[in-house]
Structures are given as structure tokens and as C-alpha cells.
């Protein structure tokens, strides 16, 4: 049986030694590419997370015509339907078994894109939640700069300031339907598009994240995330509620390193490949995620991701850090998109979006 991922849990609430916390964060980013951030409600209140999930559920329950009117555009904002995004285009024969809604910038609490009328009244709350995520991402970028002894240590933070200009930052609501919906969909599909039994378990294909770092919020009883271990073959489930946090008011925020921090650090910080699956009952039980005595391994799954990106014109050369300069590992480990050439943040994002949304970029 595959063991659950042993990802460190770090408290960044400010009660400990900042330098040591920064070093611990860097070591987790080097070894795993993922880290749990203990969330006592100081950075992002539990009530704000609960409210965001409620808004997400209302959005996805909105009439189809409302969502269709907000279909995702080349700016990566809007609604993507079932099977529209393909995160692992090299290996997937059909798109991901999920729907998503991407929110870009807000100005004075108003979305700068169409949103379904069903959630129009929630615009200020969605904007406020996005701001909370932005502030937490700045804090994490500052700690990474301190832990890597970058000169100056605010290098990452400065690159992410909104005052620098537009970025690819996205707040994303996600809904993964239950396995029963997958079976119904496959019955309606032509035999030429029927996926294999192995593909049946995949809800979102294997991928690394496009930005600098990602904040991921999940709900108790809804496991499914897996990371690819260093051997390049073994998938390890990532608990929603890791051991020691069972009695916390909310599951810890899961943070993962994206491609851009990997570029900036010459591959020292890992942009770890991950996916979402229908977990087996054994694996789910191993996650220690239990609701009413049972773990929901086949039901509906919701998550919220904040994809943090720097200013779009930011160049992705190695940062001034002795540790980065001395690292000889290289970028390619676990990331098929890694290539050492000077890119900007926007150029990298466009490369990844064109691969994931082939249908969108074929459309006029």
C-alpha cells in the first residue's frame, strides 16, 4: 500500500523565530515542493474559507446558460466546463473530469470579467478572499527570500506586488463531480473516446503549477490529491487533515511551489508534479480524513486554489543567492516543461495555457 505523503507542517503565525521558520519553509520546498501551513485563523480566518466554499457551491449550481456566458477566454478568466481543460495533454485522451471558474483582478471589489448573476452579490466577498490570499502569498514569498538568503531578501515579494503591473494571478474555484457522473458520461460517449480503467481514476491530469506558488484549500472528507515522488513512478496521497491537525478549526492550507520559483532557483525549489484522483478506500482511510465515521472517496469534491504569479514582465533568471548558485541539480527533475532559457512570467504562462486549453486556442 502506498504511504501517505509526509509533508511538513509549518506555523508561520509569527510566534516563533522568523529566520528558523524561513529555513524550515525552504527545506520543505526543496525536499517536497509542498508544505502545510498551519492556519489558526490569523492569516486567513476560518469563516472566510467557509464563506468562499459556500460561494463556490452557489456558482457551480448556477444555471448552465449563466456559466456559458462567462466561458473562459484567452486571459485565463472565466468558466471552464467538464473535460475542457487537459492538464496532462501528453497522456490524457479526454479532458479533466472537473469544472472550474477563474477570477482575475478585482477593482474596488468588482470583478473585471463577467460573472454569473447568481453570485453577483458576492463580488465584494470574493474580492476580499482574494486579497487575503494575496497577503498570505506575499508573506510566504518574503520567508522564502529570507530562507534562501536572496539579495535582497524581498526579491520575490517585490516581484509580486500589484503595483508592479498586471500578472497571471488567479483565484480558482473547482468542483469535481462524483464517480457516478463519470459513469453516466462514459455511457453517452462514443466508444472511440472511452477512457481506460486506469484513466477512470483520474479527475485532473498530472501537472506542475504554472505560477510561483499555490495556496490550496480543501474540505474534510474530500481527499484525492496525489504527488509524484522523487522516483518519478510512485504516487503518494496528500491528506486533507494530516496527523496532528485533526482538532484544528480548519484543515491547514496546503502550499506548493510552482514552475516560476523553480526557474528562479535553478530547480532547487521543486515544482512537484501532482494530480487529483478518485482515491481507493484504502488510500483514503490512510489519509485519516473521516466524516461521520466514513471517508467519501467517490462523492463530490470541491477545492479552492490561489495561483500566485509575479508581474508578467518579470524575467525568470536565477536569483542572487549563494545556495541557488551552488545548486547543480538542474530544472528538469519531474517537470516536462522545464527548459533553461530566459522567459518572462507571461511567456511561461502562455506556453502552459496553450498546452492545457488546446481547444480554446484553436477557436477564433
C-alpha positions, 0 to 999 in steps of 0.5 A: 500500500502506498504511504501517505505523503509526509509533508511538513507542517509549518506555523508561520503565525509569527510566534516563533523565530522568523529566520528558523521558520524561513529555513524550515519553509525552504527545506520543505520546498526543496525536499517536497515542493509542498508544505502545510501551513498551519492556519489558526485563523490569523492569516486567513480566518476560518469563516472566510474559507467557509464563506468562499466554499459556500460561494463556490457551491452557489456558482457551480449550481448556477444555471448552465446558460449563466456559466456559458456566458462567462466561458473562459477566454484567452486571459485565463478568466472565466468558466471552464466546463467538464473535460475542457481543460487537459492538464496532462495533454501528453497522456490524457485522451479526454479532458479533466473530469472537473469544472472550474471558474477563474477570477482575475483582478478585482477593482474596488471589489468588482470583478473585471470579467463577467460573472454569473448573476447568481453570485453577483452579490458576492463580488465584494466577498470574493474580492476580499478572499482574494486579497487575503490570499494575496497577503498570505502569498506575499508573506510566504514569498518574503520567508522564502527570500529570507530562507534562501538568503536572496539579495535582497531578501524581498526579491520575490515579494517585490516581484509580486506586488500589484503595483508592479503591473498586471500578472497571471494571478488567479483565484480558482474555484473547482468542483469535481463531480462524483464517480457516478457522473463519470459513469453516466458520461462514459455511457453517452460517449462514443466508444472511440473516446472511452477512457481506460480503467486506469484513466477512470481514476483520474479527475485532473491530469498530472501537472506542475503549477504554472505560477510561483506558488499555490495556496490550496484549500480543501474540505474534510472528507474530500481527499484525492490529491496525489504527488509524484515522488522523487522516483518519478513512478510512485504516487503518494496521497496528500491528506486533507487533515494530516496527523496532528491537525485533526482538532484544528478549526480548519484543515491547514492550507496546503502550499506548493511551489510552482514552475516560476520559483523553480526557474528562479532557483535553478530547480532547487525549489521543486515544482512537484508534479501532482494530480487529483484522483478518485482515491481507493478506500484504502488510500483514503482511510490512510489519509485519516480524513473521516466524516461521520465515521466514513471517508467519501472517496467517490462523492463530490469534491470541491477545492479552492486554489490561489495561483500566485504569479509575479508581474508578467514582465518579470524575467525568470533568471536565477536569483542572487543567492549563494545556495541557488548558485551552488545548486547543480541539480538542474530544472528538469527533475519531474517537470516536462516543461522545464527548459533553461532559457530566459522567459518572462512570467507571461511567456511561461504562462502562455506556453502552459495555457496553450498546452492545457486549453488546446481547444480554446486556442484553436477557436477564433 
